[in-house]
Amino acid sequence: NLTWTLIIRLLEPFVGLLMGTIIGVFLWYLPSDNNMEPVLVYYRSTLLCLGGLSVTFMSKRVGMGGAGALACVSLAFIASLRWRVKGDHFVSPYRSYLF
Protein backbone atom coordinates (compact mmCIF):
# COMPACT_ATOMS: atom_id res chain seq x y z
CA ASN A 1 0.00 0.00 0.00
CA LEU A 2 2.84 2.39 0.81
CA THR A 3 4.66 1.64 -2.43
CA TRP A 4 1.48 2.19 -4.45
CA THR A 5 0.98 5.57 -2.76
CA LEU A 6 4.57 6.57 -3.48
CA ILE A 7 4.25 5.56 -7.13
CA ILE A 8 1.02 7.54 -7.52
CA ARG A 9 2.50 10.63 -5.86
CA LEU A 10 5.59 10.49 -8.05
CA LEU A 11 3.48 10.14 -11.20
CA GLU A 12 1.17 13.08 -10.42
CA PRO A 13 3.38 15.83 -11.95
CA PHE A 14 3.91 13.86 -15.15
CA VAL A 15 0.23 13.05 -15.49
CA GLY A 16 -0.66 16.70 -14.85
CA LEU A 17 1.75 17.94 -17.50
CA LEU A 18 0.56 15.32 -19.96
CA MET A 19 -3.13 16.14 -19.47
CA GLY A 20 -2.50 19.88 -19.69
CA THR A 21 -0.41 19.51 -22.83
CA ILE A 22 -2.92 17.29 -24.61
CA ILE A 23 -5.89 19.54 -23.89
CA GLY A 24 -3.82 22.69 -24.56
CA VAL A 25 -2.84 21.42 -28.01
CA PHE A 26 -6.48 20.47 -28.58
CA LEU A 27 -7.45 24.09 -27.82
CA TRP A 28 -5.05 25.33 -30.50
CA TYR A 29 -7.36 23.95 -33.18
CA LEU A 30 -10.82 23.75 -31.63
CA PRO A 31 -12.15 27.30 -32.00
CA SER A 32 -11.45 27.94 -35.66
CA ASP A 33 -9.76 31.19 -36.58
CA ASN A 34 -12.49 31.96 -39.12
CA ASN A 35 -14.82 33.33 -36.44
CA MET A 36 -15.14 37.03 -35.75
CA GLU A 37 -12.79 38.36 -33.08
CA PRO A 38 -15.25 38.97 -30.17
CA VAL A 39 -16.80 35.54 -30.68
CA LEU A 40 -13.36 33.91 -30.86
CA VAL A 41 -12.24 35.47 -27.58
CA TYR A 42 -15.48 34.36 -25.93
CA TYR A 43 -15.08 30.78 -27.18
CA ARG A 44 -11.45 30.61 -26.13
CA SER A 45 -12.05 31.93 -22.63
CA THR A 46 -15.04 29.62 -22.14
CA LEU A 47 -13.16 26.56 -23.35
CA LEU A 48 -10.16 27.46 -21.20
CA CYS A 49 -12.30 27.72 -18.07
CA LEU A 50 -14.22 24.53 -18.83
CA GLY A 51 -11.01 22.67 -19.65
CA GLY A 52 -9.40 23.75 -16.40
CA LEU A 53 -12.43 22.76 -14.35
CA SER A 54 -12.80 19.41 -16.05
CA VAL A 55 -9.11 18.57 -15.60
CA THR A 56 -9.30 19.49 -11.92
CA PHE A 57 -12.38 17.37 -11.26
CA MET A 58 -11.12 14.51 -13.43
CA SER A 59 -7.82 14.30 -11.57
CA LYS A 60 -9.64 14.30 -8.23
CA ARG A 61 -11.91 11.52 -9.47
CA VAL A 62 -8.96 9.39 -10.58
CA GLY A 63 -7.22 9.88 -7.25
CA MET A 64 -4.42 12.19 -8.35
CA GLY A 65 -5.54 15.47 -6.83
CA GLY A 66 -2.20 17.21 -7.30
CA ALA A 67 -2.20 16.60 -11.04
CA GLY A 68 -5.25 18.80 -11.58
CA ALA A 69 -3.67 22.08 -10.54
CA LEU A 70 -0.57 21.45 -12.62
CA ALA A 71 -2.71 20.43 -15.57
CA CYS A 72 -4.70 23.67 -15.24
CA VAL A 73 -1.58 25.82 -15.35
CA SER A 74 0.05 23.88 -18.17
CA LEU A 75 -3.21 23.86 -20.13
CA ALA A 76 -3.42 27.64 -20.07
CA PHE A 77 0.27 28.04 -20.91
CA ILE A 78 0.24 25.61 -23.84
CA ALA A 79 -2.96 27.08 -25.27
CA SER A 80 -1.60 30.62 -25.02
CA LEU A 81 1.54 29.74 -26.96
CA ARG A 82 -0.39 29.34 -30.21
CA TRP A 83 -2.95 32.03 -29.44
CA ARG A 84 -0.17 34.58 -28.92
CA VAL A 85 1.38 33.77 -32.31
CA LYS A 86 -1.97 34.23 -34.02
CA GLY A 87 -2.82 37.36 -32.00
CA ASP A 88 -1.42 40.11 -34.25
CA HIS A 89 -4.69 42.03 -33.98
CA PHE A 90 -3.84 42.99 -30.39
CA VAL A 91 -1.01 45.24 -31.54
CA SER A 92 -2.27 48.80 -31.79
CA PRO A 93 -1.39 50.85 -34.88
CA TYR A 94 0.55 53.35 -32.75
CA ARG A 95 2.70 50.66 -31.23
CA SER A 96 3.49 49.09 -34.58
CA TYR A 97 4.38 52.53 -35.98
CA LEU A 98 6.61 53.59 -33.07
CA PHE A 99 8.40 50.31 -32.48
C-alpha positions as CSV (number, residue, x, y, z in Angstrom):
1,N,0.0,0.0,0.0
2,L,2.8,2.4,0.8
3,T,4.7,1.6,-2.4
4,W,1.5,2.2,-4.4
5,T,1.0,5.6,-2.8
6,L,4.6,6.6,-3.5
7,I,4.2,5.6,-7.1
8,I,1.0,7.5,-7.5
9,R,2.5,10.6,-5.9
10,L,5.6,10.5,-8.1
11,L,3.5,10.1,-11.2
12,E,1.2,13.1,-10.4
13,P,3.4,15.8,-12.0
14,F,3.9,13.9,-15.1
15,V,0.2,13.0,-15.5
16,G,-0.7,16.7,-14.9
17,L,1.8,17.9,-17.5
18,L,0.6,15.3,-20.0
19,M,-3.1,16.1,-19.5
20,G,-2.5,19.9,-19.7
21,T,-0.4,19.5,-22.8
22,I,-2.9,17.3,-24.6
23,I,-5.9,19.5,-23.9
24,G,-3.8,22.7,-24.6
25,V,-2.8,21.4,-28.0
26,F,-6.5,20.5,-28.6
27,L,-7.4,24.1,-27.8
28,W,-5.0,25.3,-30.5
29,Y,-7.4,24.0,-33.2
30,L,-10.8,23.8,-31.6
31,P,-12.1,27.3,-32.0
32,S,-11.5,27.9,-35.7
33,D,-9.8,31.2,-36.6
34,N,-12.5,32.0,-39.1
35,N,-14.8,33.3,-36.4
36,M,-15.1,37.0,-35.7
37,E,-12.8,38.4,-33.1
38,P,-15.2,39.0,-30.2
39,V,-16.8,35.5,-30.7
40,L,-13.4,33.9,-30.9
41,V,-12.2,35.5,-27.6
42,Y,-15.5,34.4,-25.9
43,Y,-15.1,30.8,-27.2
44,R,-11.4,30.6,-26.1
45,S,-12.1,31.9,-22.6
46,T,-15.0,29.6,-22.1
47,L,-13.2,26.6,-23.4
48,L,-10.2,27.5,-21.2
49,C,-12.3,27.7,-18.1
50,L,-14.2,24.5,-18.8
51,G,-11.0,22.7,-19.6
52,G,-9.4,23.7,-16.4
53,L,-12.4,22.8,-14.3
54,S,-12.8,19.4,-16.1
55,V,-9.1,18.6,-15.6
56,T,-9.3,19.5,-11.9
57,F,-12.4,17.4,-11.3
58,M,-11.1,14.5,-13.4
59,S,-7.8,14.3,-11.6
60,K,-9.6,14.3,-8.2
61,R,-11.9,11.5,-9.5
62,V,-9.0,9.4,-10.6
63,G,-7.2,9.9,-7.2
64,M,-4.4,12.2,-8.3
65,G,-5.5,15.5,-6.8
66,G,-2.2,17.2,-7.3
67,A,-2.2,16.6,-11.0
68,G,-5.2,18.8,-11.6
69,A,-3.7,22.1,-10.5
70,L,-0.6,21.5,-12.6
71,A,-2.7,20.4,-15.6
72,C,-4.7,23.7,-15.2
73,V,-1.6,25.8,-15.3
74,S,0.1,23.9,-18.2
75,L,-3.2,23.9,-20.1
76,A,-3.4,27.6,-20.1
77,F,0.3,28.0,-20.9
78,I,0.2,25.6,-23.8
79,A,-3.0,27.1,-25.3
80,S,-1.6,30.6,-25.0
81,L,1.5,29.7,-27.0
82,R,-0.4,29.3,-30.2
83,W,-2.9,32.0,-29.4
84,R,-0.2,34.6,-28.9
85,V,1.4,33.8,-32.3
86,K,-2.0,34.2,-34.0
87,G,-2.8,37.4,-32.0
88,D,-1.4,40.1,-34.2
89,H,-4.7,42.0,-34.0
90,F,-3.8,43.0,-30.4
91,V,-1.0,45.2,-31.5
92,S,-2.3,48.8,-31.8
93,P,-1.4,50.9,-34.9
94,Y,0.5,53.3,-32.8
95,R,2.7,50.7,-31.2
96,S,3.5,49.1,-34.6
97,Y,4.4,52.5,-36.0
98,L,6.6,53.6,-33.1
99,F,8.4,50.3,-32.5
